[in-house]
Structures are given as C-alpha cells and as structure tokens.
Amino acid sequence: MQKILIIDDDPSLARTLELYFAGKGHQVLTAGNARDALALWDAEKPDMILLDVQLPDMEGPQVLKQAKARGYTGDVIMITAFQDTEATLEAIRHGATDYLYKPLDLDSLDLLIEKVQRRKEERLELARLSHVITEVQKPNQIVGRSAAILEVIKAIARVAQNPTPVLIQGETGTGKELIAQTLHEQSAPGEPFVAINCAAMVPALLESELFGHEKGAFTGAVTRKMGKIQLAGAGTLFLDEIGEMPLDLQAKLLRVLETREYQRVGGLESLPLKARIVTATNRDLERMVRENRFREDLYFRLKVYVIHIPPLRERPEDIVPLCEYFLTRLNAELGKQVTRIPRRYLELFQAYPWPGNVRELHNILRRAVIHSPDEVLSLDEGWLRAPSQQAEASRHDAWVPESLEEVERRHIDRVLRYTGGNYGRACQILGISRPTLRKKIQDYGLAALAEEIRDRKGTPP
C-alpha cells in the first residue's frame, strides 16, 4: 500500500482518482490548491504525488519547486494538458518523475505508476550497493592516488622553481593543461598564465598571436597588437598541441628560446622573453622528427624536462577519486545532490578502456548527473559500451589477416600495460601460469616493455 496525494482543482477528476486508488488498497489524500497541497505534503509525507500543472493559486511547477526546497520527498507525476508542454518541461527540471496528459487513461496511469515504483525499488537497491561521496574537493587540482600521478606531482615539484622549458606528453583528454596550470601556480602564482592551442589557428594567425604585430604589418593590421609572449610577462606561456606548429614557425620559436628575444610581426624592436615556455602534445614528436615533420633542434630544446601523463586505462585506481572530484564540481554547477555511485558503475568504469581519458569520464559523469533524479547516480551502461562497440566495428571493417602468434603478442602487450607490468594480475587475466607468461614475454620480445612499465608505475613483477 502506498500513500498517494492528488493535487488537482477539478473535483470530479480528483474524486475519480481517489476512488480508483482507494479501490486498489492505497491511502489517498486530495488537495485542490497549492496552499493545502503543501501542508498535506509536509504533514503526511506521501510516497507518490499526482500534481496538476495549473492550480488556482500557483502553477504546479512552482509548487514542486517549493516542495523540493523544503525537503519534501515522494515521486511526482505531473498531470498536464497538451498545451502545457513548457510548464511540464519546467516541472521535470525541478524534479518531477514523469507526466501524464489529460484526459487521463487509467490503463496508462497503472503502467506509469508501476514503472515509477520499479524505478524507486531499483534506486533503493543501488543506494544500498553504492559508494558514498564524502570528500570535499578543491577546484582545479590534480586528482589521483596512483603511483603514476604521484610521479607527475613530484615532477612538478622538482621543476617548479627552475625556469627551464617543460614538455608535457600525454594522450588527448589526460589533463595536460591542468598540469601546466599547476606548474605555473607553483612557480609564478602572481604572474599571468597564457595559453595558445597551436592546432586551433591557421599558421599566419598563429604567428601574429604568438609574437604580436605592428600596425600595417599586413592587410587588416590597423593597430599594434601585443602577442601572447608579451602578455605572459614573467609568468607561463603554454603552447598546447605543439606538434601542430608549422615548420617555419618552429624555426622562429627555436630562435626565441635560444636568444630569449623576439620581434613583433613587421617590427624591428627586440623584446625580451621573460616567461617560462611550457609545451604539450599528444603526438609522438620523436617519430615526427624522423619523418621531418618536426625540427630536431627545437625538439631537444623543448624536452629539457619532460612530464609524461599516463592514460586513464593504465591507472584504474584513480577512477574513484576522479569520480568524487567531478561529482562534487558537477553538483555545484548543475544544482544537484548526487552523493552515491553504485558500485556496479565503478566496476564498469575500472574495466572500461577510456579512449577519451579523463575528459571522457567527466563528460559521462555530467550526462549521468543530468539524468539522476536523486542522490544516486543514474547511468545508462550503453554510454560505455557504445564507443567500444563502434571501435570494434571500425576495426572489423579495417580487418587485416594476422597470425595467431601476432594476435596473442598484441593481447599480452595490452594486458601488461593494463596491469602495470604486474605478472600476477596478468596471469589471472590471461588464465596462464607465471612460467608460461615469462616464456611468452621472452618469445615475443616484450621483456623490455614489461620492465619499462614496472619502472614507470613502481609495480612489482
């Protein structure tokens, strides 16, 4: 039996619904206006509320908003006419569970109530088997407890007080700009942090954006413009996607790094470089150098100090703290109170390869928070499966015949990367003994890779 509150100013409809629900064994309360409805809602704490969009003293969405603000609970089904679409959408934004159109169809009402009850039971079960978010997170901080992230933090601390150039390497979405900002805050907190995405500008504009230009330097240059180098002052100039910088501009940047001076486009005056240069890339610059697509001399200038950010799939132990961090921020941004993550979702997250890395995790959580009606995170598991299925389909379309030996070698390579070079975990995943794994590693020439992974992650063999 449920306690149901019917809020509608149509006495005939309210009476019909009262008799209908009472006949099914439910306790039924009715109210014809907002004032009486809120009083009953507070005093009786109903399990379910049927709320009309239009009431004589207040619109239904405003009633719902007030009720939620006062902490009233219960699943709310809006009763609406077809022309009340905008009001219905507003009610959904304020936390309504679902809605029905007038004239009411009792069979549809039965199905909807059954669905709402099923959802409620599922949420209660998820809440019971969930991880509670309790940590208070500071904005814009490096989050993680893995050995790899601790090494990144140590690297920042070591180079912070040294003005040498820093190259940050990592896949797309790993948080390279956050690392650059953290380095800046540790080295020059009172100075500007200026960023340029080298992949987002055409070459001609990139040069002007970087160095600035004099009036009349080119068509459209009607005034003198300060470049990003000058704007950065004694702070940090962050050049993201440095691998996309054209070769001729690479030569000019190299000269700036060597002489610590530059000139505006069309200018003769030499200006000093005071800022630290921090660059980032998701490209293999060494390979680009071999292919003559990146200057070798600039590469060696930039890689004086390298910070490598491992992909999220190689540090599954960072999933939980990242979820806590992002949910805290998303709750504040979206006005939500999602404080529980079902453990099943965390297990899915830790098994998922995250091709988009931390950025993809953030986007998935944003989408989930928007869909969550209460404190328990609500996630469509297809959001995780779909990208991998699409990738698998893409791989199938581009299929190339391979030997079983090559397939096995590549699979062992991936498992070693996933486990951080831990032979015990790798054996469990592969279903083979440790001696067999060692032999296959030797046969496939993976020993150096395994050792490198272990050294980077601090993992025992």
N, C-alpha and C positions, 0 to 999 in steps of 0.2 A: 504494500500500500504506500502511495505517495501523497504528500500534502501539496495540493495544486492551488495556485492563486490565479483567478481570472480577472483581468483588468480591462473592462470594456464598458462604454457608456450606452450600449444598446442592451436594454433589459432583456429583450427576447433572446438575443444570442447568448448573453451571459447565463440565462436560465436554462437554455438548451444544453450548453456545455456543462453546467452544474449537474443536471440530471444524468447526462451521459457519463461523466466521470464518477459520480456517486454510484451509478449502477455497476461500475467496474470495481467498486470497493475502495475508491480513493477518497481522502478527506478533501473537501472543496471549499474554498473561500472566494468571495467575489467583492469587487470594488468598482464603482462607476466613475471615479475621478482620481486624479493624481494624489491629492492630499490623503484620502482614505487608503489608497493603494500603498503609499509609502509607510503609513502607520501599521497596516497589516503585515507588510513585508518585513518590517523591523520586529514586530511583536511575535509573529508566527514562524518566521524563518522557513518559508516554503521550499520544497525540493524543485518545483517547476513553476514557471510563471508564463501565462499567456497574456501578452501585452498589446493592446491596440495602439496603432501609430497615432491616431487622432483622439485626444481626450478633451473634455470641455475646458479644463483649467491649465493644461500643459500638454505639449506634444510627447508622444511615447518615448522617442529617443532621449529627451531631456529627463524624463522620469528614470529611465535606465541609467543615465549618466549620474544622476543624484544618488541612486541606489548603490551603484558601484563605488562612488566616492565615500559613502557611509559604511562601506564594507559589507553590504548585504550580499548574500550568496544565492545560488539557485540558477538552474538553466532557464534562459529566457527565450521564448518563441514569440516573434513579432507577428501580429495579425494585421495585414495591410491590404489596401485596395491597389489595383494595378497602377494607378496614377501616383502612388506614394513611393515610387522607386527610390528617389533621392533620400527620403526620410528613412527608408529601410536600410539603405547603404550606411547612413549615419549611425543607425542602431547597431549594425554589425560592427562598425568601428568602435562602438562603445561597449562591445562585449556580448551582443545577442548571439545565441547559439544557432538559431535558424529562423525561418519565417514561413508563413502560410498566407496565401491570397484569399480574399473574400470573393464570393460566398464560400464558406468552409465546406470541405468534403470530409466526412468523418472517417472514411477509409484512409484517406491521405493523412489525416491527423493521427490515426493509430500508427501508421507506418513511421511517421516522423517522431512520435514520442518513443517508439521502440528504438529507433536509430539514436535518439538523444540519450536514452538510458544505456544503450550499449556503449556509446562513446564515454559516458560517465564511468561505467564499470572499467573500461579499458584504461582511462586516465588514472583511476584509483590504483589499478594494478601496476601501472607504470610508475606512479608515485612511490609505491611500496618498494619497487626494484629500481630505484634511481639514485644518482649521485647528487648530493645537495651542494649548491654553490654558496659558499660562506665567505670566501676571501674577498677583501676589499682591494680592488686593483687600481693602481695609479695609471693615468693616461700615458700613451706613447712610451712604453717600456718594453725591453727585450724580455720575452716570456719563455720559460722552459726550464726543465731540470735535467736534461740530458747532458752527457759529458761533452757532446759537440757544441752545445750552446754555451756551456761554461767555458770552453776553449775560446769561443768568439768573444765573450765578455773579458776574458783575460787578455786577449789580443788587443782589444780596445784600450784597456788599462795600460798596457805596455807602450803603446804608440801615442797615447793622448797628448803627452807633453813634448813630443818630438814633431817638428813641423814637416817631416818628410811626406811625400805623396803616398797615398794609400789606394790600393786596388781591391775592390770588393767583388768577389766572384760568387755566383750562385744562380740557380735556375730562376725563371720568371716566377714571381709571387713568393719568394722566400723572405723578403723584407730587407732588401739591400739599402733602400733609402732610410729606413729606420736605423740601421746600423750606422749609416753616415751621420744621421742626426744625433745619435747617441755619442759618437766620437766627437762631434762638434761641441756638444754640451759639456763634455769632459775636458775639452782643450781650449775652447774660446767661447764660453757661455754668454758673454756680454756683447759679442760681435755678430754680424749677420750670417745667416745660413742661406745660400743662394743656390738653387738647383736648375739645371738645364737637362731636358731629355733630348739627347742627340738624334734619336730616331724620329722625333715628332716634328722636325723642321727641315725645310729644303736647305741645301748647302749654303746658298747665298744669304739667306736669313740667319742661319746658324752662326756664320762668321760675324755678322753685324751684332747679333745678340750677345755673342761672347766678348768681342772686343769693343763694341760701340762704334759709332761713325761720326764723321764731321759733316757739317752742313754742306750739301752739294756733292757729297762723295759718290752718289749715284742718283738715278731718277727716283724721286719721291723722298729723298733725304732733305727735308725742308728745314730741319733744325739739327743741332748737335745732339747726339744720344749717348748716354753713359752705357757701357757694356756691363755684363754680369761680373766680369773680373773686378771692375771698379766698384760695383755695388757691394760685392762681398767684403771689401775693405780688408781688415786683418782677421776676418772670420774664415768661413769654409766655402769653397766653390765646388759643388757636387755635379759631376758630369755623368749622368746616367746613360746607359747603353753606349758607352764609348766605342764599342766595336762598330757602330753605325756611322762614325765620323768619317767624312771623305778624306782621301789620302793627302790632298793638297792642304787641307785644314789641319791634318795631323802634323804636317811639317811645321806649320806656324805655331801650333801648340807646343811642339818639341822645343822650338827656339825660345818660347816664353819660359818654359821650365828651365832651360839652360842658362838664360841671361837674367831671369827674374824681371824682365821688362817686356812691354808690348806697346803697340800703337793702335789707335783707332783706325777703322777703315777710312782711307782718304786723308789721314793725318800724318804729321811729321814728328809730333812731340812724343818722346818716350815716357811712358808711365810705369811706375813700379808695380810689380806683383807682390802683394802683401799676404794674400790668402793662402791657406793650405788647399791643395788640389786633391780631391777625393774622387775617384772614378769607380764605375761599376759596370759589370757586363754579365750577360748570361751566355755569351759566346765563348768558344774556345780560341782565345787570342793566339796561342802558340800555333795552332793549326792555320789560323788566318795569316800569321807571319810566313809560314811555309808556303802558303798559296799566294803570297804577295798582295794580300788584301788588307794588311795592317803593317805599319812600319815597325821594323825590328828595334830600331834605336828608341822609338817612343815607348814600345812595349817594355823595354828594360828600364826606362826612366819611370814608368808608372808602377812597375811591380817591385819597387824597392821594399815595400811592405804589403803583403797580401793577406786579406781576411777571407777565408772560404766559409760560406754558409751552406751546410748540407741540406738536401731536400727533406721535406717533412716525412717522406716514406722511410727514411733512414733513421728517424728519431721518434718512433711511436710513443715513447714515454713523455713527449711534450704535448700530446693531444689533450690530456685532461687540463693542465694549466692554461693552455691556449683557449679551450672552451670556456673555462671560468673567466678568463680575461675578456674575451669577446662578448660573452653574455652579460657581464657587468656593464660594459660600454653600451651594448645594444639596448638593454633595459632602460638606461638613462636616455638614450637617443630616441627610442620609439615609445616611451611611456609604458613599458611592460614590466612585469614582475615574474619573469621566468627564472626560477631558482632551483629547478631539478632537471637533471638529464637522465633519462632511462639508461640503465647500464648496457642494455642491448645496443643502443646507439653508439655508446663509447666503444664497444667491441667492434661494431661495424666501422667506425672511424679509424680504429687502430689497424684494421685489416685492409682498408682502402688505400690504393697507391697514391692518391692526391697528386694527379698530374699538374694541377694548378697551385699546389703547395699551400702555404698559409693563407694566401689571398682567396683560394677556393674554399677553404674551411670557413673563413669569415663570411663569404657570400652564402654558403649553405646555411650557416647559423642565422644570418639575417633573414633569409627566406623562412626558416623554421620558426623564428621568434614571431614573425608577422602572422604565421598560421597558428600560433599557440594561443588557445583561449584562456589558459590559466597558468599556474606556476610550473606545470610540467611541459618540457619542450616537446613539440609535436613535429614529427619529421616524416616525410614520405620517403621510404627507403629507396624508391625508384630514382630519386635525385642522385643517389650514389651509384646505383647500378647502371643507369642510362649511359653516362660517359664511358664507362669501361666497355659496355656492350657496343657502343658506337666505335670505340677504338678497335675492339676485336673484329667488328665487321670491316673496318678500314684495313686492318692487317690481312683479313681474309681476301679482300679484293686485290690487294697488292702481294698476294702469296707467291713466294719463290720456293721451289723444291729444295729441301735440305736433308742431310743425312741425320739419322737418329743421334749420332755422336755429337753433331753440332747443336741440335736442339737440347740435348742433355747438358752440354757445356754451358750454353747460354742460360739455362734454367738454374744450374748450380751457381753461376755468376750472380744472378739476381737474388737467390736465397742468401748467399754470403753477404751481399750488400744490405739486404733487409735485416739480417741478424747481427750486423756489425762485426762480422767475422767470427762469431761465436759458434764453434763446431758442434757443441751440444745441442743448441737450438736448431742449427741447420740440419743435424741428423734427425731430430724429431719431425721437422717439416718434410724432409725428403724420404723418411722411412727407411734409412740405411744405418749401418753401424759406423762408428768413428773410423776404424781402419779402412773401410770401404770408401768413406768420404775422403780421407787423406790420399788414398791411391788415385781417386778420380781427380782431385785437385792437382796432383803431380802430373797425371796423364794429360790433363787439359791445359797445363801451364798456368794455373790460377794461384800458385803459391805466393807470388809477389803481390797479387791483388789482395789476397786474404790478409797478408801481413800488413799491407798499407792501410786497409780498412780498420784492422785491430788497433794499429798505432794511432790512427786519427780519432777513434772513438774510445780508446782506452779499454778495450774489451779483452778478456782472457780468451785463449784459444779453446 
